[in-house]
């Protein structure tokens, strides 16, 4: 008998799962930082579309915000790389700069302030090995420290870098749900979390040569639709021509079952293991564009930022070939559409004095009693596309005085 208590086993397993999640978020941010760095060196066709965010980030990092934007973008990416590669005993500058100051004091007092993100993941995984750490409280403290690292070295930085490369999100109305699918066009569904190559696919959908190929195949055009986070990331940006958002990660199999999705691009996270089993029942091609995402039997084209335009055209060409294999007797698109208001960001809410004044007045008059940021995914355990975030929001509204 190993002697590990139930508390130890639960705490160890939780830390193992958190370490996997933290590594995924940090990987996402690293890949985006790589694109930013290469773009700064003019080695890609991506652009710095949000110079204001770049300079704001640089200033917070102690860099000269008045430098040339390409020099600054390279310096920001280099700062990020240096910080995530620090040893665990050296405090993360990213956490120190971007975390709330009151929290920082408590984290230091409790011994939770993380070091370099890579070292945090490494030491966490080491603790989860059997016969190394059996103290549940130490394992739980490590879980908290690693979660802080995942937030500020992973999720937050990926968001900042994407805003720089994509431009700021803007509030807008979009159409969503399966009814947005057009049965007469070559349909590409972009699915996952990393939106940069997918931006290039959106740009290439209007390529005259590809459009002619689609028409020769019998289609009326080419359309790109969003799924999960990557769709929401792209559709909220200016000048992004996306045909609609199909839905959350729970709709990926159902979207294929309409028979109208010719190709699905999967890049990172939220791709269920059985997706190819569904695709095999139809004509849908699945293509992974991320080196860590591999499903037996599907094609993988690793995203190379320097070849993004070439890769995007190749993917659309594959979708056109798949369109030719459609079984028109299997086309069944539900006549269901919804309208969603999306694109809220710090810039869109606080970007003008009028917006800020309106919010302050609403709080002052008690028309708005408070502001809560809620994040979370749909969960099959809650059923009917309901997520813990929706349940929490409904409870908060019900308790509104």
Secondary structure in CASP SS format (residue, H / E / C, confidence):
PFRMAT SS
TARGET T0000
AUTHOR 0000-0000-0000
METHOD secondary structure of the structure
MODEL  1
X C 1.00
X C 1.00
X C 1.00
X C 1.00
X C 1.00
X H 1.00
X H 1.00
X H 1.00
X H 1.00
X H 1.00
X H 1.00
X H 1.00
X H 1.00
X H 1.00
X H 1.00
X H 1.00
X H 1.00
X H 1.00
X H 1.00
X H 1.00
X H 1.00
X H 1.00
X H 1.00
X H 1.00
X H 1.00
X H 1.00
X H 1.00
X H 1.00
X H 1.00
X H 1.00
X H 1.00
X H 1.00
X H 1.00
X H 1.00
X H 1.00
X H 1.00
X H 1.00
X H 1.00
X H 1.00
X H 1.00
X C 1.00
X C 1.00
X C 1.00
X C 1.00
X C 1.00
X C 1.00
X C 1.00
X C 1.00
X C 1.00
X C 1.00
X H 1.00
X H 1.00
X H 1.00
X H 1.00
X H 1.00
X H 1.00
X H 1.00
X H 1.00
X H 1.00
X H 1.00
X C 1.00
X C 1.00
X C 1.00
X C 1.00
X C 1.00
X C 1.00
X C 1.00
X C 1.00
X H 1.00
X H 1.00
X H 1.00
X H 1.00
X H 1.00
X H 1.00
X H 1.00
X H 1.00
X H 1.00
X H 1.00
X H 1.00
X H 1.00
X H 1.00
X H 1.00
X H 1.00
X H 1.00
X C 1.00
X C 1.00
X C 1.00
X C 1.00
X C 1.00
X C 1.00
X C 1.00
X C 1.00
X H 1.00
X H 1.00
X H 1.00
X H 1.00
X H 1.00
X H 1.00
X C 1.00
X C 1.00
X H 1.00
X H 1.00
X H 1.00
X H 1.00
X H 1.00
X H 1.00
X H 1.00
X H 1.00
X H 1.00
X H 1.00
X C 1.00
X C 1.00
X C 1.00
X C 1.00
X C 1.00
X C 1.00
X H 1.00
X H 1.00
X H 1.00
X H 1.00
X H 1.00
X H 1.00
X H 1.00
X H 1.00
X H 1.00
X H 1.00
X H 1.00
X H 1.00
X C 1.00
X C 1.00
X C 1.00
X C 1.00
X C 1.00
X C 1.00
X C 1.00
X H 1.00
X H 1.00
X H 1.00
X H 1.00
X H 1.00
X H 1.00
X H 1.00
X H 1.00
X H 1.00
X H 1.00
X H 1.00
X H 1.00
X H 1.00
X H 1.00
X H 1.00
X H 1.00
X H 1.00
X H 1.00
X H 1.00
X H 1.00
X H 1.00
X H 1.00
X H 1.00
X H 1.00
X H 1.00
X H 1.00
X H 1.00
X H 1.00
X H 1.00
X H 1.00
X H 1.00
X C 1.00
X C 1.00
X C 1.00
X C 1.00
X C 1.00
X E 1.00
X E 1.00
X E 1.00
X E 1.00
X E 1.00
X C 1.00
X H 1.00
X H 1.00
X H 1.00
X C 1.00
X C 1.00
X C 1.00
X C 1.00
X C 1.00
X E 1.00
X E 1.00
X E 1.00
X E 1.00
X E 1.00
X E 1.00
X C 1.00
X C 1.00
X C 1.00
X C 1.00
X H 1.00
X H 1.00
X H 1.00
X H 1.00
X H 1.00
X H 1.00
X H 1.00
X H 1.00
X H 1.00
X C 1.00
X C 1.00
X C 1.00
X H 1.00
X H 1.00
X H 1.00
X H 1.00
X H 1.00
X H 1.00
X H 1.00
X H 1.00
X H 1.00
X C 1.00
X C 1.00
X C 1.00
X C 1.00
X C 1.00
X E 1.00
X E 1.00
X E 1.00
X E 1.00
X E 1.00
X E 1.00
X H 1.00
X H 1.00
X H 1.00
X H 1.00
X H 1.00
X H 1.00
X H 1.00
X H 1.00
X C 1.00
X C 1.00
X C 1.00
X C 1.00
X C 1.00
X C 1.00
X C 1.00
X C 1.00
X C 1.00
X E 1.00
X E 1.00
X E 1.00
X C 1.00
X H 1.00
X H 1.00
X H 1.00
X H 1.00
X H 1.00
X H 1.00
X H 1.00
X H 1.00
X H 1.00
X C 1.00
X C 1.00
X C 1.00
X C 1.00
X C 1.00
X E 1.00
X E 1.00
X E 1.00
X E 1.00
X C 1.00
X C 1.00
X C 1.00
X C 1.00
X C 1.00
X C 1.00
X C 1.00
X C 1.00
X H 1.00
X H 1.00
X H 1.00
X H 1.00
X H 1.00
X C 1.00
X C 1.00
X C 1.00
X C 1.00
X C 1.00
X E 1.00
X E 1.00
X E 1.00
X E 1.00
X C 1.00
X C 1.00
X C 1.00
X C 1.00
X C 1.00
X C 1.00
X C 1.00
X C 1.00
X C 1.00
X C 1.00
X E 1.00
X E 1.00
X C 1.00
X C 1.00
X C 1.00
X C 1.00
X H 1.00
X H 1.00
X H 1.00
X H 1.00
X H 1.00
X H 1.00
X H 1.00
X H 1.00
X H 1.00
X H 1.00
X H 1.00
X H 1.00
X H 1.00
X H 1.00
X H 1.00
X H 1.00
X H 1.00
X H 1.00
X H 1.00
X C 1.00
X C 1.00
X C 1.00
X C 1.00
X H 1.00
X H 1.00
X H 1.00
X C 1.00
X C 1.00
X C 1.00
X C 1.00
X C 1.00
X C 1.00
X C 1.00
X E 1.00
X E 1.00
X E 1.00
X E 1.00
X E 1.00
X C 1.00
X C 1.00
X C 1.00
X H 1.00
X H 1.00
X H 1.00
X H 1.00
X H 1.00
X C 1.00
X C 1.00
X H 1.00
X H 1.00
X H 1.00
X H 1.00
X H 1.00
X H 1.00
X H 1.00
X H 1.00
X H 1.00
X H 1.00
X H 1.00
X H 1.00
X C 1.00
X C 1.00
X C 1.00
X C 1.00
X C 1.00
X C 1.00
X C 1.00
X C 1.00
X C 1.00
X C 1.00
X C 1.00
X C 1.00
X C 1.00
X E 1.00
X C 1.00
X C 1.00
X C 1.00
X C 1.00
X C 1.00
X C 1.00
X C 1.00
X C 1.00
X E 1.00
X H 1.00
X H 1.00
X H 1.00
X H 1.00
X H 1.00
X H 1.00
X H 1.00
X H 1.00
X H 1.00
X H 1.00
X H 1.00
X C 1.00
X C 1.00
X C 1.00
END
